[in-house]
Amino acid sequence: MSGKIAFDEIDAQRRALEQLSRKLWENPEGGYQEKNASRWIAEFLEEQGFQVERGVGGIPTALRASWGSGKPRIGFLGEYDALPGMSQTVTTRKSPIKGQRYGHGCGHNLLAAAHLGAVIGLKKEMEKKQIGGTIVYFGCPAEELLTGKGYMAREHVFDGLDCAAAFHPGVRNVVTLGNSLALDSVKFHFHGITAHAGGDPYNGRSALDAAEITNVGANYLREHTTDDVRIHYVITDGGVAPNIVPDYAAVWYYVRAQKRETVDQVYQRLVQVAQGAAEMTETELEIEYLGGCYETMNNAVLAETVDACMREIPREAWSPQEIEFAGALNAAAEKQTQAVRAAYGLRAEMQLHDQVAPISTESDFGSTDVGDVCQITPTISFNTACWGLGAPGHSWQVTACSGSSIGQKGMIYAAKVMAYFGLKVLEEPEILQRAKSEFERCKQGKSYVCPIPMELGVPPEA
């Protein structure tokens, strides 16, 4: 079949890809801290003959690696940051690794390696068949902070692409046309006056009061927003002792909605709530805007192409040991597992997805900075089964699967799907023509405006 050269190359490099994904899993790094991950990936790509640019977009841990020449230019969106608090061994019970702060609770170790497999497989096919075009691997940091690709986009790193593909590990094999939400991230810092809470509280001005009044106001604000809006927060600093009036407090907010314009509007209203709280409590407010991202805009033409690829490529069978392992993890999230089976009409005994689901049009109430790339070039996202059916997002179960053979099988399948997708785009020009026409219709003449202002610098490395 077409694509066999790419598949054979991915199989030949399978051990190296698995070792790299495991190395990333064993050495998890947070957003903008991915020094080892970006270096290992850059070195891998250089060994494969790619021209690698490090530190693109002014981000030390971002990279862009290209091979080939001319059009079309196809982008593959790799990520490699981990999540705080998600340390976990490969076992069926919650078991954090002592002293390890981060863990791959979103499977970005698999994500990074799958996109690598895709580009090296596609490169081999292009070489053998003498196919023109350019393939580009983007090493994108800090997806979990939802700003990495935004900073890269602000510096025009994705300009010139004809399309892009983004794989993410998941519980099902499925292409998605549903949208993730646009988002803004902000911290409100309140500065007051300390005093003895019992002896002379009248001399104090509580920063914590201001933070709590902001949260009360935000909760009332929810009543007067559209149904798609999500507002959530966490108090990151609320004082040190009950008998001391806190002179400093901070609260961190996310604002999400289906459209970037809605996020902009609700964000401004939330700022007014915080300003009002500061005035009520006679405290000073410092606003720390952390950036934001766009909603995704998956391309239907590209979705149909990826879906066809997923159905043509054989999937490896799950071993009895893998099914047993996933079953034990699913038992720890029984209600979630049952809900997934019921929602998608899956067999009662299924522990790991072993089908290709129909193209999904369900919207996701999470967010991803892939949305920024979607606004620049036709883009498609898809998942392969790398976790048990009941694995909640950002969980220890996900971390366990992402370090196991379950995750690695899904990773290799995804690499082959992306390589085959890239080959179809190269060999069938009408796919890209139709995808671009759809993209222009959806954009309705609007240009991409990065939500991260130029004056906001890239967060420092840890």
C-alpha positions in Angstrom: 0.0 0.0 0.0 1.0 3.6 -0.3 2.9 4.6 2.8 4.6 1.3 3.3 8.1 2.9 3.1 7.1 5.3 5.8 5.6 2.6 8.0 8.7 0.4 7.6 10.9 3.2 8.6 8.8 3.9 11.7 8.9 0.2 12.6 12.7 0.2 12.0 13.1 3.2 14.4 10.5 1.9 16.9 12.9 1.0 19.6 14.6 4.5 19.4 11.2 6.2 19.5 10.0 4.1 22.5 13.3 4.7 24.3 13.0 8.5 23.8 9.3 8.6 24.9 10.3 6.6 28.0 13.3 8.9 28.7 10.9 11.9 28.5 8.5 10.1 30.8 11.3 9.4 33.4 12.6 13.0 33.3 9.4 15.2 33.3 9.8 18.9 33.0 7.3 21.7 33.4 6.4 24.5 31.0 9.4 26.6 29.8 11.7 24.3 31.8 12.0 21.5 29.1 15.8 21.9 28.6 16.5 18.1 28.4 13.4 17.3 26.3 14.1 20.0 23.7 17.8 19.0 23.5 17.1 15.3 23.2 14.6 15.9 20.5 16.8 18.4 18.6 19.7 15.9 18.6 17.4 13.1 17.4 16.2 15.2 14.5 19.7 16.4 13.6 20.8 12.7 13.4 17.9 12.1 11.0 19.1 14.9 8.7 16.8 17.7 9.7 17.9 21.3 9.9 17.1 22.3 13.5 16.6 25.8 14.8 16.8 26.1 18.6 15.3 28.8 20.7 12.7 29.9 18.0 10.2 32.6 19.0 12.6 33.8 21.7 11.8 30.7 23.8 14.9 28.8 24.8 13.1 25.4 24.8 11.2 25.8 21.5 12.6 24.4 18.3 11.7 24.1 14.6 13.2 21.3 12.4 12.8 21.3 8.7 13.6 18.8 5.9 12.9 19.1 2.1 12.3 22.1 0.0 9.4 24.0 -1.6 5.7 23.7 -1.2 3.7 22.4 0.4 5.0 23.0 3.9 3.4 20.6 6.4 3.7 21.2 10.1 3.7 18.6 12.9 3.1 20.0 16.4 5.2 18.3 19.0 4.9 19.0 22.7 6.9 17.8 25.7 6.0 19.6 28.9 4.7 17.7 32.0 2.2 18.5 34.7 2.9 19.4 38.4 1.7 16.8 40.9 1.3 14.0 38.4 4.3 11.9 39.4 3.4 8.2 39.2 5.0 4.8 38.6 3.7 2.3 36.0 1.4 0.5 38.4 -2.3 0.0 38.9 -2.5 2.0 42.1 -1.7 5.6 42.9 2.0 5.6 43.6 4.0 8.8 43.2 7.7 8.7 42.6 9.4 10.1 45.6 11.0 13.5 45.0 9.6 13.9 41.5 7.5 17.1 41.2 6.2 16.6 37.7 4.6 13.7 35.7 3.3 13.1 32.2 -0.3 13.2 33.2 -1.3 14.3 29.7 1.0 12.0 27.7 3.2 14.6 26.1 6.1 12.2 26.2 4.1 10.1 23.7 3.0 13.2 21.8 6.6 14.4 21.2 7.8 11.0 20.0 4.8 10.3 17.8 5.4 13.4 15.8 9.0 12.5 15.5 8.1 9.1 14.1 5.8 10.8 11.6 8.4 13.1 10.2 11.2 10.5 9.9 8.8 8.1 8.3 7.5 10.7 5.8 11.0 11.8 5.1 12.0 8.3 4.1 9.0 8.0 1.8 9.7 11.4 0.2 13.3 10.4 -0.4 12.6 7.1 -2.0 9.8 8.5 -4.3 11.6 11.8 -4.9 8.6 13.8 -3.7 9.0 17.5 -3.3 7.8 19.6 -0.4 8.9 20.5 3.1 8.0 18.8 6.4 8.5 20.7 9.7 8.6 19.4 13.3 7.7 22.1 15.8 8.9 21.6 19.3 6.3 23.5 21.3 6.9 24.1 25.0 4.4 24.9 27.8 1.2 23.7 26.2 -0.1 23.1 29.7 0.3 26.8 30.4 -1.6 27.4 27.1 0.8 30.0 25.9 3.8 28.2 24.2 2.4 28.3 20.7 1.0 31.8 21.3 4.5 33.1 21.9 5.8 31.2 18.9 2.9 32.6 16.7 3.6 36.1 18.0 7.0 35.8 16.5 5.7 34.3 13.2 7.2 30.9 13.7 4.3 29.2 12.0 4.0 31.5 9.1 4.3 29.9 5.6 2.7 26.6 6.6 0.1 25.1 4.2 -1.4 22.9 6.9 -0.6 21.3 10.3 -1.4 18.1 12.2 -1.7 17.7 15.9 -1.9 14.3 17.6 -2.8 13.9 21.2 -2.9 10.7 23.3 -6.4 9.8 24.4 -8.8 7.0 25.4 -10.2 6.5 21.9 -9.0 6.4 18.3 -10.9 9.4 16.8 -10.6 12.5 14.7 -12.2 15.5 16.1 -14.1 18.4 14.6 -15.3 19.7 17.9 -13.8 22.9 19.2 -11.8 23.5 22.4 -12.3 26.8 24.2 -10.4 30.0 23.9 -8.9 31.2 27.2 -7.3 34.0 29.2 -5.1 33.4 32.2 -4.6 36.1 34.8 -3.4 36.5 38.4 -4.8 39.2 40.7 -2.4 40.3 43.4 -3.8 42.4 46.2 -1.6 44.4 48.6 -3.0 45.6 51.9 -1.8 46.6 55.4 -0.9 44.0 58.1 -2.2 44.3 61.6 -3.0 42.1 64.7 -6.3 40.4 63.8 -7.4 40.4 67.4 -5.6 43.5 68.9 -6.1 46.2 66.3 -7.8 44.8 63.2 -9.1 48.3 62.4 -5.6 49.3 61.4 -5.4 46.4 58.9 -6.6 46.3 55.3 -7.0 42.6 54.3 -5.7 41.6 51.0 -7.4 38.2 51.5 -10.7 40.1 51.9 -10.1 41.6 48.5 -9.4 38.2 46.9 -12.5 36.6 48.5 -14.7 39.5 47.4 -13.3 39.1 43.9 -14.3 35.5 43.9 -17.8 36.3 45.2 -18.2 38.8 42.4 -16.9 36.4 39.8 -19.5 33.8 41.0 -22.3 36.4 40.5 -20.8 37.3 37.1 -21.4 33.7 35.9 -25.2 34.4 35.9 -24.7 37.1 33.3 -22.5 35.3 30.8 -23.4 33.0 27.9 -23.7 29.3 28.5 -20.3 28.5 26.9 -18.3 30.7 29.4 -16.3 29.0 32.1 -14.7 31.0 35.0 -12.5 29.1 37.5 -9.9 30.1 40.0 -7.6 29.1 42.8 -6.3 31.2 45.7 -2.5 30.9 45.4 -1.7 33.0 48.5 -4.1 33.8 51.3 -1.9 34.8 54.3 0.2 33.0 56.9 -1.8 32.9 60.1 -5.4 33.7 61.3 -4.2 36.3 63.8 -2.4 38.3 61.2 -4.4 40.5 58.8 -2.9 39.4 55.4 -1.1 42.3 53.6 -0.8 40.1 50.5 -3.1 37.7 48.7 -3.3 36.4 45.2 -5.9 34.6 43.1 -5.3 32.9 39.7 -8.2 32.9 37.1 -8.9 31.2 33.9 -11.7 32.6 31.6 -12.8 30.3 28.8 -15.4 30.6 26.0 -16.1 29.2 22.5 -14.9 32.4 20.8 -11.9 34.6 21.4 -14.1 37.7 21.3 -16.2 36.4 24.2 -13.2 35.7 26.3 -12.0 39.3 25.7 -15.3 40.7 26.9 -15.7 38.5 30.0 -12.0 39.1 30.9 -12.6 42.9 31.0 -15.7 42.4 33.2 -13.7 40.2 35.6 -11.0 42.9 35.8 -13.7 45.4 36.9 -14.8 42.9 39.6 -11.3 42.8 41.0 -10.9 46.5 40.8 -14.1 47.0 42.7 -13.0 44.5 45.4 -9.8 46.5 45.8 -11.7 49.7 46.2 -14.1 48.1 48.7 -11.2 46.8 50.9 -8.9 49.8 50.5 -6.2 47.6 49.0 -4.0 47.9 45.9 -4.6 45.7 42.9 -1.8 44.4 40.6 -3.0 42.6 37.5 -0.6 40.0 36.0 -2.0 38.9 32.7 -0.4 35.6 31.8 -1.6 35.2 28.2 -4.2 33.3 26.4 -5.1 31.2 23.4 -7.7 30.9 20.7 -10.4 28.3 20.3 -9.5 25.4 17.9 -10.9 25.4 14.4 -10.4 21.9 13.0 -10.6 21.5 9.3 -13.2 19.1 7.9 -11.3 18.3 4.7 -8.2 17.3 6.7 -10.4 15.5 9.3 -11.8 13.3 6.5 -8.3 12.6 5.3 -6.9 11.6 8.7 -10.0 9.5 9.4 -9.4 7.6 6.2 -5.7 7.1 7.1 -6.7 5.7 10.5 -9.0 3.2 8.9 -6.5 2.0 6.4 -3.6 1.5 8.8 -3.7 -1.8 10.8 -3.7 -1.3 14.5 -1.7 -3.6 16.8 -3.8 -5.9 19.0 -3.8 -5.3 22.8 -2.1 -8.1 24.7 -3.9 -9.9 27.6 -1.4 -8.2 30.0 -2.2 -4.7 28.6 -6.0 -5.4 28.9 -5.6 -6.6 32.4 -3.5 -3.5 33.4 -6.0 -1.1 31.8 -8.8 -3.0 33.5 -7.3 -2.5 36.9 -6.8 1.2 36.2 -10.4 1.5 35.0 -11.6 -0.1 38.2 -10.1 2.9 40.0 -12.4 5.1 37.9 -15.4 2.9 37.5 -18.0 5.6 37.0 -15.9 7.3 34.4 -15.3 4.0 32.6 -19.0 3.2 32.5 -19.9 6.7 31.3 -17.4 6.4 28.4 -18.8 3.0 27.4 -22.4 4.3 27.6 -21.6 7.5 25.7 -20.0 5.8 22.8 -21.9 2.5 22.7 -18.8 0.4 23.6 -18.8 -3.2 24.7 -19.3 -3.7 28.5 -16.1 -5.7 28.7 -13.9 -3.2 26.7 -11.0 -1.9 28.7 -8.9 -0.4 25.8 -10.4 1.1 22.7 -9.9 -1.3 19.7 -11.9 0.5 17.0 -11.8 3.7 15.0 -14.7 5.9 16.2 -16.7 8.1 13.7 -15.4 11.7 13.3 -16.4 13.5 16.5 -18.2 16.8 16.4 -18.3 17.1 20.2 -16.9 20.3 21.7 -14.3 20.1 24.4 -14.6 22.4 27.3 -10.9 22.4 27.9 -8.4 24.5 26.0 -5.2 24.1 24.0 -2.8 26.5 22.4 -3.1 24.5 19.2 -6.0 26.9 18.7 -3.6 29.6 17.8 -2.1 27.5 15.0 -5.7 26.7 13.8 -6.2 30.4 13.2 -3.0 30.6 11.0 -3.2 27.6 8.8 -5.6 24.6 8.1 -5.1 22.3 11.1 -6.4 19.0 12.2 -6.3 17.2 15.6 -6.9 13.5 16.4 -6.4 11.0 19.2 -5.3 7.4 19.4 -6.0 5.1 22.3 -3.0 5.4 24.7 -4.9 5.1 28.0 -7.6 2.9 29.5 -11.2 3.9 28.8 -11.8 5.3 32.3 -8.6 7.4 32.6 -9.6 10.9 33.7 -7.7 13.7 32.0 -4.6 14.9 33.9 -4.6 11.9 36.3 -2.2 9.4 37.8 -3.9 6.8 35.6 -2.8 8.7 32.5 0.8 9.0 33.8 0.9 5.2 34.4 -0.4 4.4 30.9 1.9 7.0 29.2 4.9 5.1 30.6 3.7 1.7 29.5 3.5 -0.4 26.4 -0.2 0.7 26.1 0.9 4.3 25.5 3.7 3.3 23.2 1.4 1.2 20.9 -0.9 4.2 20.5 2.1 6.4 19.9 3.4 4.3 17.0 0.0 4.0 15.5 -0.3 7.8 15.6 3.1 8.3 14.0 2.0 6.1 11.1 -1.3 7.9 10.8 0.4 11.3 10.5 3.0 10.1 8.1 0.3 8.6 5.9 -1.7 11.8 6.2 1.3 13.9 5.1 1.9 11.6 2.1 -1.7 12.0 1.0 -1.4 15.8 1.2 1.8 15.6 -0.9 0.5 13.2 -3.5 -3.1 14.6 -3.8 -2.9 18.4 -4.2 -6.7 18.7 -4.3 -6.8 17.8 -0.6 -4.9 21.0 0.3 -6.8 23.1 -2.2 -10.1 22.1 -0.6 -8.7 22.5 2.9 -7.5 26.0 2.2 -10.9 27.0 0.7 -12.7 25.8 3.8 -10.1 27.6 6.0 -10.8 30.9 4.2 -14.6 30.4 4.6 -14.3 29.8 8.3 -11.9 32.8 8.9 -14.4 35.2 7.1 -11.6 37.6 6.3 -10.4 37.9 9.9 -6.6 38.0 10.5 -5.0 36.3 13.4 -4.2 38.7 16.3 -2.0 37.1 18.9 -3.7 37.4 22.4 -0.2 37.7 24.0 0.9 41.4 23.8 4.4 42.2 22.7 5.3 43.7 26.1 4.6 40.4 27.8 7.9 38.5 27.9 8.4 34.8 27.7 8.4 33.3 31.3 11.9 32.6 32.6 13.4 29.1 32.7 13.3 27.5 36.1 
